[in-house]
């Protein structure tokens, strides 16, 4: 069994699709609509094969808008997306430049040999960045 995708409800499907594609180097695999539910979505695909599904339904409301990953752990359920990247600092800087907000600057992770950081996308969803390659090189 392997994880196929993570679904994320958003307020502005078009803007968030553009942001995730640009900032995280994802491509639109397909778009869809479920008219009876007034639901639209975009399935985004990475070159590595993981997917992020963005969903929009009229009338949706904001959920958890955690100021930090520690605060997010106070609410059960979805807390963040995590991506393994080759260089946390470079990716963090690029996401901040693309409109993400700092939630935890790059630093050593509690996991030995791993570097980490957190940002929030333009709608406040937490994204964790991890670099496990430094631990592999040791």
C-alpha positions as CSV (number, residue, x, y, z in Angstrom):
1,X,0.0,0.0,0.0
2,X,1.2,3.5,-0.8
3,X,-0.2,6.9,-0.2
4,X,-1.8,8.2,-3.4
5,X,-2.9,11.8,-2.6
6,X,-3.9,14.3,0.1
7,X,-7.1,16.3,-0.3
8,X,-7.3,19.9,0.8
9,X,-10.4,22.1,0.7
10,X,-9.6,25.7,-0.4
11,X,-11.5,29.0,-0.6
12,X,-10.2,29.9,-4.1
13,X,-9.6,26.9,-6.3
14,X,-8.1,28.7,-9.2
15,X,-5.7,30.8,-7.2
16,X,-4.6,27.9,-5.0
17,X,-4.1,25.6,-8.0
18,X,-1.9,28.3,-9.6
19,X,0.1,28.7,-6.3
20,X,0.6,25.0,-5.7
21,X,1.7,24.4,-9.3
22,X,4.1,27.3,-9.3
23,X,5.4,27.2,-5.7
24,X,5.7,23.4,-5.4
25,X,6.4,22.5,-9.0
26,X,3.1,20.5,-9.4
27,X,1.1,20.1,-12.6
28,X,-2.6,19.8,-13.1
29,X,-3.3,16.2,-13.8
30,X,-7.0,16.7,-14.3
31,X,-9.8,19.0,-13.1
32,X,-13.3,17.9,-12.3
33,X,-16.8,19.0,-11.1
34,X,-19.6,17.3,-9.3
35,X,-22.4,19.6,-10.2
36,X,-25.1,18.2,-7.9
37,X,-22.8,19.0,-4.9
38,X,-21.5,22.3,-6.4
39,X,-18.0,20.8,-5.9
40,X,-15.0,21.5,-8.1
41,X,-11.5,20.1,-7.9
42,X,-8.0,20.0,-9.3
43,X,-5.7,16.9,-9.0
44,X,-2.1,18.1,-9.0
45,X,0.7,15.7,-9.7
46,X,4.4,16.0,-8.9
47,X,7.2,14.6,-11.1
48,X,7.9,12.1,-8.3
49,X,4.3,10.8,-8.5
50,X,2.6,12.2,-5.4
51,X,-0.6,14.1,-5.7
52,X,-2.4,17.0,-3.9
53,X,-6.1,17.3,-4.6
54,X,-7.5,20.8,-4.1
55,X,-11.3,20.9,-3.6
56,X,-13.7,23.8,-3.5
57,X,-17.4,23.7,-2.6
58,X,-19.5,26.8,-2.4
59,X,-20.1,27.9,1.1
60,X,-17.0,26.2,2.6
61,X,-15.6,27.8,5.8
62,X,-12.1,28.1,7.1
63,X,-11.0,25.4,9.5
64,X,-7.8,25.3,11.6
65,X,-5.5,28.2,10.9
66,X,-2.7,27.2,13.2
67,X,0.1,29.7,13.9
68,X,2.6,26.9,14.4
69,X,2.9,23.2,14.0
70,X,2.8,22.9,17.8
71,X,-0.5,24.7,17.8
72,X,-1.8,22.5,15.0
73,X,-1.2,19.5,17.2
74,X,-3.9,20.8,19.6
75,X,-6.6,20.0,17.1
76,X,-7.3,16.4,16.0
77,X,-7.4,15.7,12.3
78,X,-5.4,17.2,9.4
79,X,-2.4,19.2,10.6
80,X,-0.1,19.7,7.7
81,X,1.3,18.5,4.4
82,X,5.0,17.4,4.4
83,X,7.5,17.3,1.5
84,X,11.0,15.8,1.5
85,X,13.1,18.4,-0.3
86,X,16.8,18.4,-1.3
87,X,17.5,21.7,0.5
88,X,15.2,23.0,3.2
89,X,16.7,26.5,3.3
90,X,16.4,27.1,-0.5
91,X,12.9,25.7,-0.7
92,X,11.8,27.6,2.4
93,X,13.1,30.9,0.8
94,X,11.5,30.1,-2.5
95,X,8.1,29.4,-0.9
96,X,8.3,32.6,1.2
97,X,9.1,34.6,-2.0
98,X,6.1,32.9,-3.7
99,X,3.7,34.1,-1.0
100,X,3.9,31.6,1.8
101,X,4.1,32.8,5.4
102,X,6.8,31.7,7.8
103,X,5.6,29.4,10.6
104,X,9.0,27.9,11.7
105,X,12.3,28.9,10.1
106,X,14.7,26.2,9.0
107,X,16.4,24.3,11.8
108,X,17.4,20.8,12.9
109,X,14.4,18.4,13.3
110,X,13.8,16.4,16.5
111,X,14.6,13.4,14.1
112,X,18.4,13.0,14.1
113,X,20.2,14.1,11.0
114,X,17.1,15.8,9.5
115,X,16.6,19.5,8.8
116,X,13.0,21.0,8.8
117,X,10.9,24.1,8.4
118,X,7.2,25.1,8.2
119,X,5.4,27.6,6.0
120,X,1.7,28.3,5.5
121,X,0.3,28.5,2.0
122,X,-1.7,31.7,1.1
123,X,-4.8,30.3,2.7
124,X,-3.0,29.4,6.0
125,X,-2.5,25.6,5.5
126,X,0.7,24.3,7.0
127,X,3.4,22.8,4.8
128,X,6.4,21.1,6.4
129,X,9.7,20.9,4.6
130,X,12.1,18.1,5.4
131,X,15.6,17.2,4.2
132,X,16.5,13.7,5.0
133,X,19.4,13.6,2.6
134,X,21.8,15.1,5.0
135,X,21.2,12.3,7.4
136,X,21.8,9.8,4.6
137,X,25.2,11.4,3.7
138,X,26.5,11.1,7.3
